[in-house]
């Protein structure tokens, strides 16, 4: 199910783009849910508990209160990785948003429906690629998704897996063995009977601890030291080759 959020303080345009987006996504054979918001504050509040609930966000730039640039920047800070498509009546804000990594800008006064649909199709394709880089788990009745790059480490405690990201902590029921099978082997590795770390965040290896980004220290089991060093060397080599 594709979830698309649209935020604009112009109700007429909001309704227009909502219909267009819904029809186009259904046309390409995907189920879609659309959610509309009249302000940046409303959008931020809706995503505050689950920043990755939205797959794609159409976001007006010129709004009262928080403008679209400020809203998008706030969403990125809380860990929102949605594809953002800005709606604007002026190109003057383009250079203000490099740190937000928007997918596209659509000029309201001149953009055709065909152009909107073309950009939306690219956004859907980008979401499909990103889904392969998401960790998906169930917490109670909710399905949650977290980008792998955002995860520092996992810890098993009291029959639950605790997941620690760069901004938050969550938990779900599983075994460490099942978790390891589900994770990408090239970036995640077990370093202790209770811990699995993301090597993207590994900064230092000592005799009995590893230090992750943010200065987080994780115990390192003696039986895992050599395997970690070997795997981390391979990971660094692959990163340099691909980068």
C-alpha positions as CSV (number, residue, x, y, z in Angstrom):
1,X,0.0,0.0,0.0
2,X,1.5,3.3,-1.1
3,X,0.9,6.2,1.4
4,X,1.0,9.7,-0.1
5,X,0.7,12.8,2.0
6,X,-0.2,16.1,0.5
7,X,0.1,19.4,2.3
8,X,-1.1,22.8,1.0
9,X,-3.1,25.6,2.6
10,X,-5.0,26.1,-0.7
11,X,-7.9,23.7,-0.4
12,X,-8.8,23.8,-4.1
13,X,-5.3,22.9,-5.2
14,X,-5.1,20.3,-2.4
15,X,-8.2,18.6,-3.7
16,X,-7.0,18.8,-7.3
17,X,-3.6,17.2,-6.6
18,X,-5.1,14.6,-4.3
19,X,-7.5,13.4,-7.1
20,X,-4.7,13.4,-9.7
21,X,-2.2,11.5,-7.5
22,X,-4.8,8.9,-6.4
23,X,-5.9,8.3,-10.0
24,X,-2.3,8.0,-11.4
25,X,-1.1,5.5,-8.7
26,X,-4.2,3.4,-9.2
27,X,-3.7,3.6,-12.9
28,X,-0.2,2.0,-12.6
29,X,-1.8,-0.9,-10.6
30,X,-0.9,0.1,-7.0
31,X,-3.1,0.5,-4.0
32,X,-2.9,3.9,-2.5
33,X,-4.0,5.9,0.6
34,X,-3.9,9.7,0.5
35,X,-3.8,12.0,3.5
36,X,-4.2,15.7,3.3
37,X,-3.0,18.5,5.6
38,X,-3.6,22.3,5.6
39,X,-0.3,23.3,7.3
40,X,3.2,22.2,7.9
41,X,2.5,21.9,11.6
42,X,-0.3,19.4,11.0
43,X,1.9,17.3,8.8
44,X,4.8,17.3,11.3
45,X,2.4,16.3,14.1
46,X,1.0,13.4,11.9
47,X,4.4,12.0,11.3
48,X,5.9,12.7,14.8
49,X,5.2,9.2,16.1
50,X,6.2,7.3,12.9
51,X,8.3,9.5,10.6
52,X,8.3,6.9,7.8
53,X,4.6,6.4,7.6
54,X,4.6,8.5,4.4
55,X,6.1,7.2,1.2
56,X,5.7,10.3,-0.8
57,X,5.0,13.9,0.3
58,X,3.7,16.7,-1.9
59,X,4.5,19.8,0.0
60,X,3.6,23.4,-0.8
61,X,6.4,25.8,-0.1
62,X,4.5,29.1,0.5
63,X,2.3,28.4,3.5
64,X,1.4,30.4,6.6
65,X,3.2,29.4,9.7
66,X,5.9,26.9,8.9
67,X,6.7,27.1,5.1
68,X,7.4,24.0,3.1
69,X,11.2,24.3,3.4
70,X,11.0,24.6,7.2
71,X,8.5,21.7,7.4
72,X,10.6,19.4,5.2
73,X,13.7,20.3,7.2
74,X,11.9,19.4,10.5
75,X,10.7,16.1,9.0
76,X,14.2,15.1,8.0
77,X,15.4,15.9,11.5
78,X,13.0,13.4,13.0
79,X,14.0,10.7,10.5
80,X,11.5,11.0,7.7
81,X,12.9,9.5,4.5
82,X,9.9,10.1,2.3
83,X,10.3,11.3,-1.3
84,X,9.5,15.0,-1.1
85,X,8.0,16.8,-4.1
86,X,7.7,20.6,-3.6
87,X,4.8,22.5,-5.0
88,X,5.7,26.2,-5.5
89,X,4.8,29.3,-7.4
90,X,8.4,30.5,-7.5
91,X,11.8,29.0,-8.1
92,X,13.5,31.3,-5.6
93,X,13.5,28.6,-2.9
94,X,15.3,26.0,-4.9
95,X,18.7,26.8,-3.5
96,X,17.4,26.8,0.1
97,X,16.7,23.1,0.1
98,X,19.8,21.1,-0.9
99,X,20.0,19.6,2.6
100,X,16.5,18.3,2.3
101,X,17.2,16.2,-0.9
102,X,13.8,16.8,-2.6
103,X,12.9,14.7,-5.6
104,X,11.4,17.5,-7.6
105,X,9.9,21.0,-7.8
106,X,6.6,21.5,-9.5
107,X,5.6,25.1,-10.5
108,X,1.9,25.3,-9.7
109,X,1.1,27.9,-12.3
110,X,2.7,26.2,-15.3
111,X,3.0,22.5,-14.6
112,X,0.8,20.1,-16.6
113,X,-1.0,17.1,-15.2
114,X,1.2,15.0,-17.4
115,X,4.3,16.4,-15.7
116,X,2.9,15.8,-12.3
117,X,2.2,12.2,-13.2
118,X,5.6,11.7,-14.6
119,X,7.3,13.0,-11.5
120,X,4.9,10.9,-9.3
121,X,5.8,7.7,-11.3
122,X,9.5,8.4,-10.6
123,X,8.8,8.9,-7.0
124,X,6.9,5.5,-6.8
125,X,9.9,3.8,-8.4
126,X,12.2,5.4,-5.9
127,X,10.0,4.2,-3.0
128,X,10.1,0.7,-4.4
129,X,13.9,0.8,-4.4
130,X,14.0,2.3,-0.9
131,X,11.7,-0.4,0.4
132,X,14.5,-2.9,-0.1
133,X,16.6,-0.8,2.3
134,X,14.0,-0.7,5.0
135,X,13.8,-2.9,8.1
136,X,10.1,-3.9,8.6
137,X,8.8,-5.2,11.9
138,X,5.5,-5.5,13.8
139,X,5.0,-3.7,17.1
140,X,1.6,-4.8,18.5
141,X,-0.9,-4.1,15.7
142,X,1.3,-1.7,13.9
143,X,3.7,-2.4,11.0
144,X,6.8,-0.2,11.3
145,X,9.6,0.6,8.9
146,X,13.0,2.0,9.6
147,X,15.8,2.7,7.0
148,X,18.7,0.3,7.6
149,X,21.0,3.3,7.5
150,X,19.2,4.8,10.5
151,X,19.8,1.8,12.8
152,X,22.8,1.7,15.1
153,X,22.2,-1.7,16.8
154,X,19.9,-4.3,18.1
155,X,19.8,-5.7,21.6
156,X,17.9,-8.8,22.8
157,X,16.5,-8.3,26.3
158,X,13.6,-10.1,28.2
159,X,12.6,-12.0,25.0
160,X,12.3,-8.8,23.0
161,X,14.5,-7.2,20.4
162,X,15.2,-3.6,21.1
163,X,16.1,-1.6,18.1
164,X,18.2,1.6,18.6
165,X,18.3,4.2,15.8
166,X,20.1,7.5,15.6
167,X,17.0,9.2,17.0
168,X,14.9,6.7,18.9
169,X,14.3,3.2,20.4
170,X,11.7,0.6,19.6
171,X,11.0,-3.0,20.4
172,X,9.4,-6.1,19.0
173,X,9.2,-9.9,19.7
174,X,11.7,-12.1,17.9
175,X,14.8,-14.1,18.5
176,X,18.3,-12.8,17.7
177,X,18.8,-15.8,15.3
178,X,15.6,-14.9,13.3
179,X,16.7,-11.3,13.3
180,X,20.1,-12.1,11.9
181,X,18.6,-14.1,9.1
182,X,16.4,-11.2,8.1
183,X,19.2,-8.5,8.1
184,X,21.6,-7.7,5.2
185,X,24.7,-9.7,5.9
186,X,27.1,-7.1,4.4
187,X,26.3,-4.4,7.0
188,X,25.0,-6.1,10.1
189,X,27.0,-8.4,12.4
190,X,26.6,-10.1,15.8
191,X,29.3,-8.8,18.3
192,X,27.9,-10.3,21.5
193,X,25.4,-13.0,22.5
194,X,22.9,-10.1,23.0
195,X,23.9,-7.5,20.4
196,X,23.9,-7.0,16.6
197,X,25.5,-3.8,15.2
198,X,25.3,-1.9,12.0
199,X,28.8,-1.6,10.6
200,X,27.9,1.7,9.0
201,X,28.0,3.2,12.5
202,X,31.1,1.4,13.7
203,X,33.8,3.9,14.7
204,X,36.2,1.9,16.9
205,X,37.0,-1.7,18.0
206,X,38.7,-2.3,21.3
207,X,39.4,-5.5,23.3
208,X,36.0,-5.9,24.8
209,X,33.8,-3.1,23.4
210,X,32.9,-1.4,20.1
211,X,32.1,2.3,19.8
212,X,29.3,3.3,17.4
213,X,28.4,6.8,16.1
214,X,27.3,9.1,18.8
215,X,29.8,7.6,21.2
216,X,27.6,4.6,22.0
217,X,29.5,1.7,23.5
218,X,28.5,-1.9,23.0
219,X,30.1,-5.0,24.7
220,X,32.2,-7.1,22.4
221,X,32.3,-10.9,23.1
222,X,35.7,-12.5,22.9
223,X,34.5,-15.1,20.4
224,X,33.3,-12.4,18.0
225,X,36.4,-10.2,17.9
226,X,38.3,-11.7,15.0
227,X,35.1,-12.3,13.0
228,X,34.2,-8.6,13.4
229,X,37.6,-7.4,12.4
230,X,37.6,-9.6,9.3
231,X,34.0,-8.6,8.3
232,X,34.7,-4.9,9.0
233,X,37.8,-4.9,6.8
234,X,35.7,-6.5,4.0
235,X,33.0,-3.9,4.5
236,X,35.4,-1.0,4.3
237,X,36.9,-2.4,1.1
238,X,33.5,-2.8,-0.5
239,X,32.5,0.7,0.6
240,X,35.7,2.2,-0.9
241,X,35.2,0.2,-4.2
242,X,31.5,1.2,-4.5
243,X,32.1,4.8,-3.3
